[in-house]
Amino acid sequence: QVQLVDSGGGLVQPGGSLRLSCTASGRILGFNAKGWYRQGPGKERELVAFISSIGITNYADSVKGRFTISRDNAKNTMYLQMNNLKPEDTAIYYCNAGIYRPGGIIDSWGQGTQVTVSS
């Protein structure tokens, strides 16, 4: 069974940092990291950071200069480094990637990891 597992969330004080990870497991032929999304309390899911197949990145205005998306295709893993966290960053964070497996490509989502920014 192919799946994405995201981790690294937790409780952090304003101004703190967290690093989220997202790893694909199972019978995988390839991994194409796409992006990180988040859904805050009472809000719709929004795109936080995106990385293209050639490594071009883009960020939501609210996180520019604070968050960095990266990937390690050899490890089937993508990351989101979050610095200078603010209470408004509190949300469940989800990773999204394309996974190449026998039979084709599937668009996959992690199960979500909770990030809470509070003093």
N, C-alpha and C positions, 0 to 999 in steps of 0.2 A: 504494500500500500504506500502510495506516494503522499507525502504531506509536508506542509510548512509549519515549523514550530518557532514562534517568536518568544523572546524572553528579555529580561533585563529591567523590567519596570519596577516601580517601588515608590516609597514615600521619600520625598526630598524637600529640603527647605528652599525658599526662593533664593535664586542666585546659584543654586547647586547644579550638579551635572549628573547625567545618566547616559549610559550607552546601551541601546537596544540592539539585539541580534535576531536574525531570522535565518534558520537553516532548513534546507530541504533534505528529506530523508526518504529512503526507499530505493527502488530500482530506477535510477535516474541516469539519463544519457546526457543531459545538459541542463543548465540553469541560466535563466535570464531575469536578473533582478529588475524590477520596475519601479516600485515606490513604497512609501509609507503613508498611511492615512491615519486619521484619528477621529474619534467621536466623543465629544464632551457631553456632559449631562444636559439633556434637553435639546441637544443640537444634532444636526445632520452630519453624516460622515464627510470629512473634507480631506483633500489631498494636502499633505504636508511637504513632501519632498519626492522628486522624481529623478531617475537616472536612466538615460537612454542606452541602447545597445552599444554605442560607441563612447559612452562615458560622459555625455553632456548632462549636467545636473540643472535642476530648477527647483525653486522653493516658494512656498507661500510667503506673501509679504510679511506676515506676522512672525515668521521664524528666520528670515534672512539674516545672516551674520551670526546666528546663534546655533543653528542646527547644520549638520553635515551628513550627507548620505554617502555611503561607499559600499563596495562589494568585493568579494573574493570568490571569483567563479570557480577556482580550483577547489575551494572548500564548500561550494554550493551555499554560500552565506552572504547576507547583506547586513549592513549596520546603519544605525542612526545615532550619531553622537549629538547629544543635546546639552548645551551649555547655557549658563545664565537663565535657568528655568524660571518661569513666572507662574503665578497661580492660574492664569488663563490657559496654560499648557496642560492643565489637568484633563485627562481623557483616557480612553482606551485606545491604544495604538495597534494598528494592524499592518502587516507587511503584505505585499502583493508581488508575485513573480510568475513568470512562465516556466513551466517545468517540461523538459523534453523527456519522453519515456517511450518505450515500444508502443507503437500505435498512434503516436502523435504528440502534440503539445497541449498541455492543459493550463488554464489560467487558475492559479492557486492563491489562497489567502491563509494567513496565519490565524490562530484562534484568538489573538488579541492579548495584549499585556497592559495592565493598569499602571498609569503614571499619575501620581498625586503630588502636587506641589503646594505645600502648606507649612506655615510656621507653627 
